[in-house]
């Protein structure tokens, strides 16, 4: 079962990037065995939060190693800032 709606599930990665991620800004940092990508708040982040929530745990549950070789064998941790307005 997928966490994305049908409109995203059928999108090509390039289209998904262009329509949802292109204009976003984020801070990237390394913390031990994790590469943390923390996106600045944006109005439509509620669309992406369910997709990226607990990604590493979901991978492990499916029997897939969450460590990414090209990130120095670190886990990728996607986070979203809260609206602090």
NORCORFEN-V188632 format. One line per field, one symbol per residue. phi: phi as a letter, one per 40 degrees, with the letter a starting at -180 (. if undefined). A space follows every 10 residues. Layout:
phi=???
//
This chain:
phi=.bcbcdccdc ccdccddccb bdccbabbab bgcbbcbbcc cadccdccdc cccfdccccc ccgbcccbdc bgfbccbcbb cccbc
//
